[in-house]
């Protein structure tokens, strides 16, 4: 209550000087600085402040204010007090401050993705701990977050329209050692579709008796400017999947699934599925003027597809692509870029562990991150990347292809041979499961 009174008094002082002609600009700046300092000193979210603002929470490691990773800056006019991203977040995104107005700075941002695929059940606390700080703390992606991971053929998911940095659900997950083979997470910066739970990624649908999970980063006007979304692919069929929210991301997801379902009446093998997804991605990108198209697509507890056509919005230097790193023996220490936190993986892993981590931008400072090539589709299985149909055929031969309990979805022996346009993959009769 005392803090609230102080804040109210400081606001009154600001308004008095704004409304009177005798108030000098330096004094106004002083009052605003006092208000901002009080806001920064109180480690509280906007629900405790009657200011209509959303100040970042600071790290809880008792670092000094000058070393805090997030700061609050204010723009003033005669009639308003506006909140804008911290200088540090702007520097992290390589945006020259002098060239950006308040509104334009926000318009140039995009969402961020995180995926993990593992050889053995592994917890994702370390990566999610750093990634979630970008959701309103070290970056401006504060319009919701989501997380989905596989438990066998089932999916456990959490979605929140609040920022990941301040969400109590995210805090619980950061400290709860969940283990999985496959996971996808997303922090949202709303550009298409309001700040609503229905627009929060990852999205989830059932197809062929399999849970499919999808999260997207990009800019695809064709899928955001109209409700009748274009049909993808040459195989025409019935539209079964429709978006629930308003995002182009969910519209693309539904279009991909509708096309795959129309093309394959029974379960395809991984090489065939890889080729089909790659063709659809090429069609989507070719249909846009300046496409930015990055996604993670999981179909079962073992299989994770990742695709990237990177880019930056007009006038922006914020690069939107995908990177991945492989954590495998001999394990070493890794340090997060968004948090003063490190871990020696040698102390918490075994020789059988291997993890592929995929992110919009590198999460750590001391690991090797590989950037996706433009237009590249990668299948991750057991923490390893496969960049073509031949690699996917090896995964299929090892018995790690798609599986379903729906017997009518299982293909005949020669079915995939008839559906494939790829001749470089080993003999199909050795790759297809029979009923």
Secondary structure in CASP SS format (residue, H / E / C, confidence):
PFRMAT SS
TARGET T0000
AUTHOR 0000-0000-0000
METHOD secondary structure of the structure
MODEL  1
X C 1.00
X H 1.00
X H 1.00
X H 1.00
X H 1.00
X H 1.00
X H 1.00
X H 1.00
X H 1.00
X H 1.00
X H 1.00
X H 1.00
X H 1.00
X H 1.00
X H 1.00
X H 1.00
X H 1.00
X H 1.00
X H 1.00
X C 1.00
X C 1.00
X C 1.00
X C 1.00
X C 1.00
X H 1.00
X H 1.00
X H 1.00
X H 1.00
X H 1.00
X H 1.00
X H 1.00
X H 1.00
X H 1.00
X H 1.00
X H 1.00
X H 1.00
X H 1.00
X H 1.00
X H 1.00
X H 1.00
X H 1.00
X C 1.00
X C 1.00
X C 1.00
X C 1.00
X H 1.00
X H 1.00
X H 1.00
X C 1.00
X C 1.00
X C 1.00
X C 1.00
X C 1.00
X C 1.00
X C 1.00
X C 1.00
X C 1.00
X C 1.00
X C 1.00
X C 1.00
X C 1.00
X C 1.00
X C 1.00
X C 1.00
X H 1.00
X H 1.00
X H 1.00
X C 1.00
X C 1.00
X C 1.00
X C 1.00
X C 1.00
X E 1.00
X E 1.00
X E 1.00
X E 1.00
X C 1.00
X C 1.00
X C 1.00
X C 1.00
X E 1.00
X E 1.00
X E 1.00
X E 1.00
X C 1.00
X C 1.00
X H 1.00
X H 1.00
X H 1.00
X H 1.00
X H 1.00
X H 1.00
X C 1.00
X C 1.00
X C 1.00
X C 1.00
X H 1.00
X H 1.00
X H 1.00
X C 1.00
X C 1.00
X H 1.00
X H 1.00
X H 1.00
X H 1.00
X H 1.00
X H 1.00
X C 1.00
X C 1.00
X C 1.00
X C 1.00
X E 1.00
X E 1.00
X E 1.00
X E 1.00
X E 1.00
X E 1.00
X E 1.00
X E 1.00
X E 1.00
X E 1.00
X E 1.00
X E 1.00
X C 1.00
X H 1.00
X H 1.00
X H 1.00
X H 1.00
X H 1.00
X H 1.00
X H 1.00
X H 1.00
X H 1.00
X C 1.00
X E 1.00
X C 1.00
X C 1.00
X C 1.00
X C 1.00
X E 1.00
X C 1.00
X C 1.00
X C 1.00
X C 1.00
X E 1.00
X E 1.00
X E 1.00
X E 1.00
X E 1.00
X E 1.00
X E 1.00
X C 1.00
X C 1.00
X E 1.00
X E 1.00
X E 1.00
X E 1.00
X E 1.00
X E 1.00
X E 1.00
X C 1.00
X C 1.00
X C 1.00
X C 1.00
X C 1.00
X C 1.00
X C 1.00
X H 1.00
X H 1.00
X H 1.00
X H 1.00
X H 1.00
X H 1.00
X H 1.00
X C 1.00
X C 1.00
X C 1.00
X C 1.00
X E 1.00
X E 1.00
X E 1.00
X E 1.00
X E 1.00
X E 1.00
X E 1.00
X E 1.00
X E 1.00
X C 1.00
X C 1.00
X C 1.00
X C 1.00
X C 1.00
X C 1.00
X C 1.00
X C 1.00
X C 1.00
X H 1.00
X H 1.00
X H 1.00
X C 1.00
X C 1.00
X C 1.00
X E 1.00
X E 1.00
X E 1.00
X E 1.00
X E 1.00
X C 1.00
X C 1.00
X E 1.00
X E 1.00
X E 1.00
X E 1.00
X E 1.00
X E 1.00
X E 1.00
X E 1.00
X E 1.00
X E 1.00
X C 1.00
X H 1.00
X H 1.00
X H 1.00
X C 1.00
X C 1.00
X C 1.00
X C 1.00
X C 1.00
X C 1.00
X C 1.00
X C 1.00
X C 1.00
X C 1.00
X C 1.00
X C 1.00
X C 1.00
X C 1.00
X C 1.00
X C 1.00
X C 1.00
X C 1.00
X C 1.00
X C 1.00
X C 1.00
X C 1.00
X C 1.00
X C 1.00
X H 1.00
X H 1.00
X H 1.00
X H 1.00
X H 1.00
X H 1.00
X H 1.00
X H 1.00
X H 1.00
X H 1.00
X H 1.00
X H 1.00
X H 1.00
X H 1.00
X H 1.00
X H 1.00
X C 1.00
X C 1.00
X C 1.00
X C 1.00
X C 1.00
X C 1.00
X H 1.00
X H 1.00
X H 1.00
X H 1.00
X H 1.00
X H 1.00
X H 1.00
X H 1.00
X H 1.00
X H 1.00
X H 1.00
X H 1.00
X H 1.00
X H 1.00
X H 1.00
X H 1.00
X H 1.00
X C 1.00
X C 1.00
X C 1.00
X C 1.00
X C 1.00
X E 1.00
X E 1.00
X E 1.00
X E 1.00
X E 1.00
X E 1.00
X E 1.00
X E 1.00
X C 1.00
X C 1.00
X C 1.00
X C 1.00
X E 1.00
X E 1.00
X E 1.00
X E 1.00
X E 1.00
X E 1.00
X C 1.00
X E 1.00
X C 1.00
X C 1.00
X C 1.00
X C 1.00
X C 1.00
X C 1.00
X C 1.00
X C 1.00
X E 1.00
X C 1.00
X C 1.00
X E 1.00
X E 1.00
X E 1.00
X E 1.00
X E 1.00
X E 1.00
X C 1.00
X C 1.00
X C 1.00
X C 1.00
X E 1.00
X E 1.00
X E 1.00
X E 1.00
X C 1.00
X C 1.00
X C 1.00
X C 1.00
X C 1.00
X E 1.00
X E 1.00
X E 1.00
X H 1.00
X H 1.00
X H 1.00
X C 1.00
X C 1.00
X C 1.00
X C 1.00
X C 1.00
X C 1.00
X E 1.00
X E 1.00
X E 1.00
X E 1.00
X E 1.00
X E 1.00
X C 1.00
X C 1.00
X C 1.00
X C 1.00
X E 1.00
X C 1.00
X C 1.00
X C 1.00
X C 1.00
X C 1.00
X E 1.00
X E 1.00
X C 1.00
X C 1.00
X C 1.00
X C 1.00
X E 1.00
X E 1.00
X E 1.00
X E 1.00
X E 1.00
X E 1.00
X C 1.00
X C 1.00
X E 1.00
X E 1.00
X E 1.00
X C 1.00
X C 1.00
X H 1.00
X H 1.00
X H 1.00
X H 1.00
X H 1.00
X H 1.00
X H 1.00
X H 1.00
X H 1.00
X C 1.00
X C 1.00
X C 1.00
X C 1.00
X C 1.00
X C 1.00
X C 1.00
X C 1.00
X C 1.00
X H 1.00
X H 1.00
X H 1.00
X C 1.00
X C 1.00
X C 1.00
X C 1.00
X C 1.00
X H 1.00
X H 1.00
X H 1.00
X H 1.00
X H 1.00
X C 1.00
X C 1.00
X C 1.00
X C 1.00
X C 1.00
X C 1.00
X C 1.00
X C 1.00
X H 1.00
X H 1.00
X H 1.00
X C 1.00
X C 1.00
X C 1.00
X C 1.00
X C 1.00
END
